[in-house]
Amino acid sequence: MTQSSTCPGSLVVNVMVWTAPAPASGSIESCAKMVVVAQPSEGAPSMGKSITDLSSVTTVGLDLAKHVFQVHGIDASGRVIVAKALRRKDVLAFFAQLPECLIGMEACGSAHHWARELIKLGHDARMMPPAYVKPYVRRQKNDAADAAGICEAVTRLRCVSSAGARWRTKQRSCITRRAKCWGRNARN
């Protein structure tokens, strides 16, 4: 016995379900049956899955690591668009194909490097201390849960942008000013 109910525009997945036998009556219909039920496959992707259309991503949480980075991206309504792991060599290529968006990451040893690289691609990269992210991690401690927590925290907290070029320009002018003053004082 098959049931076929399809919704327009949705993917249909057939699932086999076991039904319990009817009370013993001696007829052939009292045997157990296997029923195929159609269920539409909808909803947010599970962790590790991604949707190929990344044009609607507005906010990304990036969990930094040595080799494998975890990315969690949402759209303006908060729906998960992408949740996947990336190798170090694939990170910049992945973010190059995203539209300009807000990217949050925990402050760590390599966070300034990645923030500068993402800013070069046109994104708004922000860093926050790991202690500020911890309340937003909903599940057990793993990289995917951390990326989801970072993504949520970056929209709610006041975060720090990368030091970047403005800071270096300001430092250069201070060093130049000190050198001029040192030169004047040394001659007197």
C-alpha positions as CSV (number, residue, x, y, z in Angstrom):
1,M,0.0,0.0,0.0
2,T,1.6,3.3,-1.0
3,Q,0.4,6.8,-0.2
4,S,1.4,9.5,-2.6
5,S,0.8,13.1,-1.5
6,T,3.2,15.6,-3.0
7,C,3.4,19.3,-2.3
8,P,4.2,21.5,-5.2
9,G,7.8,22.6,-5.2
10,S,9.0,20.3,-2.5
11,L,11.2,17.3,-2.5
12,V,9.4,14.0,-1.6
13,V,11.2,11.3,0.3
14,N,9.6,7.8,0.6
15,V,9.9,6.3,4.0
16,M,9.0,2.7,4.9
17,V,7.0,2.2,8.1
18,W,6.1,-1.0,9.8
19,T,2.5,-1.5,11.0
20,A,1.5,-3.9,13.8
21,P,-0.5,-7.0,12.9
22,A,-4.2,-7.0,13.5
23,P,-5.7,-9.4,16.0
24,A,-5.5,-13.0,14.9
25,S,-8.5,-13.7,12.7
26,G,-7.0,-16.3,10.4
27,S,-7.3,-14.1,7.3
28,I,-4.4,-12.9,5.1
29,E,-5.1,-9.3,6.0
30,S,-4.1,-10.0,9.6
31,C,-0.4,-10.2,8.7
32,A,2.0,-7.4,9.3
33,K,2.3,-4.9,6.5
34,M,5.0,-2.5,5.2
35,V,3.7,0.9,4.2
36,V,5.5,3.5,2.1
37,V,4.8,7.0,3.3
38,A,5.7,10.2,1.4
39,Q,7.2,12.9,3.5
40,P,8.3,16.3,2.2
41,S,11.9,17.1,3.0
42,E,12.0,20.7,4.3
43,G,13.7,22.8,7.0
44,A,17.1,24.1,7.9
45,P,20.1,22.0,6.9
46,S,21.7,19.9,9.5
47,M,25.2,20.5,10.7
48,G,27.8,19.6,8.0
49,K,25.3,20.2,5.2
50,S,25.2,23.4,3.1
51,I,22.9,25.1,0.6
52,T,24.7,26.1,-2.6
53,D,22.9,29.5,-2.8
54,L,25.0,31.6,-0.5
55,S,23.7,35.0,-1.7
56,S,21.3,35.4,1.3
57,V,24.0,35.0,4.0
58,T,24.2,38.2,6.2
59,T,26.0,37.0,9.3
60,V,28.7,34.3,9.7
61,G,30.3,32.8,12.8
62,L,33.8,31.5,12.2
63,D,35.5,29.2,14.7
64,L,39.2,29.4,14.1
65,A,41.5,26.4,14.5
66,K,44.8,25.1,13.2
67,H,43.6,23.0,10.3
68,V,39.8,22.8,10.1
69,F,37.7,25.9,10.6
70,Q,33.9,25.7,11.3
71,V,31.6,28.1,9.5
72,H,28.0,28.9,10.5
73,G,26.1,31.4,8.4
74,I,22.5,32.7,8.7
75,D,20.3,35.0,6.7
76,A,18.5,38.2,7.8
77,S,15.6,36.2,9.4
78,G,18.0,34.0,11.4
79,R,17.6,30.8,9.3
80,V,20.7,28.7,9.0
81,I,22.0,28.8,5.4
82,V,25.4,27.2,5.8
83,A,27.0,25.1,8.5
84,K,30.2,23.4,7.4
85,A,33.8,22.7,8.1
86,L,36.5,24.3,5.9
87,R,40.2,23.4,5.5
88,R,42.6,26.3,6.0
89,K,43.4,26.5,2.3
90,D,39.7,26.8,1.4
91,V,38.7,29.6,3.8
92,L,39.5,32.6,1.7
93,A,38.0,31.1,-1.4
94,F,34.7,30.4,0.5
95,F,34.5,33.9,1.8
96,A,35.3,35.4,-1.6
97,Q,32.1,33.9,-3.0
98,L,29.9,35.3,-0.1
99,P,28.3,38.7,-0.4
100,E,29.6,41.4,2.0
101,C,28.5,40.3,5.5
102,L,29.2,40.5,9.2
103,I,31.7,37.9,10.3
104,G,32.3,37.2,14.0
105,M,35.2,35.2,15.5
106,E,36.7,34.6,18.9
107,A,39.8,36.6,19.6
108,C,42.9,34.4,19.5
109,G,46.4,34.3,18.2
110,S,45.4,34.2,14.5
111,A,42.2,36.2,14.7
112,H,43.8,39.5,13.6
113,H,45.4,37.9,10.6
114,W,42.0,36.4,9.4
115,A,40.2,39.6,10.2
116,R,42.6,41.6,8.0
117,E,42.2,39.0,5.2
118,L,38.4,39.1,5.4
119,I,38.3,42.9,5.5
120,K,40.3,42.9,2.2
121,L,37.5,40.8,0.7
122,G,35.0,43.5,1.8
123,H,33.5,41.8,4.9
124,D,32.9,43.4,8.3
125,A,35.1,41.2,10.5
126,R,34.7,41.5,14.3
127,M,36.4,39.8,17.2
128,M,35.2,39.1,20.7
129,P,36.7,37.4,23.8
130,P,35.8,33.7,24.2
131,A,34.2,34.4,27.6
132,Y,31.6,36.6,25.8
133,V,30.7,33.8,23.4
134,K,30.3,31.0,26.0
135,P,26.7,32.0,27.1
136,Y,25.5,31.7,23.5
137,V,26.8,28.1,22.9
138,R,23.6,26.0,23.2
139,R,24.9,22.5,22.9
140,Q,28.0,20.5,24.0
141,K,31.5,22.0,23.5
142,N,32.5,21.4,19.9
143,D,33.6,23.5,16.9
144,A,30.2,23.5,15.2
145,A,28.4,24.6,18.4
146,D,31.1,27.3,19.0
147,A,30.6,28.6,15.4
148,A,26.8,28.9,16.0
149,G,27.4,30.6,19.3
150,I,29.8,33.1,17.7
151,C,27.3,33.8,15.0
152,E,24.6,34.6,17.6
153,A,27.0,36.6,19.8
154,V,28.3,38.8,17.1
155,T,24.8,40.2,16.4
156,R,24.1,40.9,20.1
157,L,27.4,42.1,21.5
158,R,29.6,45.1,20.9
159,C,32.7,43.6,19.3
160,V,36.2,44.9,18.3
161,S,37.2,45.4,14.7
162,S,40.6,44.5,13.5
163,A,43.5,46.9,14.2
164,G,44.1,47.1,10.5
165,A,45.6,49.9,8.4
166,R,44.2,52.8,10.4
167,W,46.1,51.7,13.5
168,R,49.4,51.2,11.6
169,T,49.1,54.6,10.0
170,K,48.5,56.2,13.4
171,Q,51.5,54.3,14.9
172,R,53.7,55.4,12.0
173,S,52.8,59.1,12.5
174,C,53.5,58.8,16.3
175,I,56.9,57.2,15.6
176,T,57.8,59.9,13.1
177,R,56.8,62.6,15.5
178,R,58.9,61.1,18.3
179,A,61.9,60.8,15.9
180,K,61.6,64.5,15.0
181,C,61.3,65.5,18.6
182,W,64.3,63.3,19.5
183,G,66.3,64.8,16.8
184,R,65.5,68.4,18.0
185,N,66.3,67.6,21.6
186,A,69.6,65.8,20.7
187,R,70.9,68.9,18.9
188,N,70.3,71.3,21.8
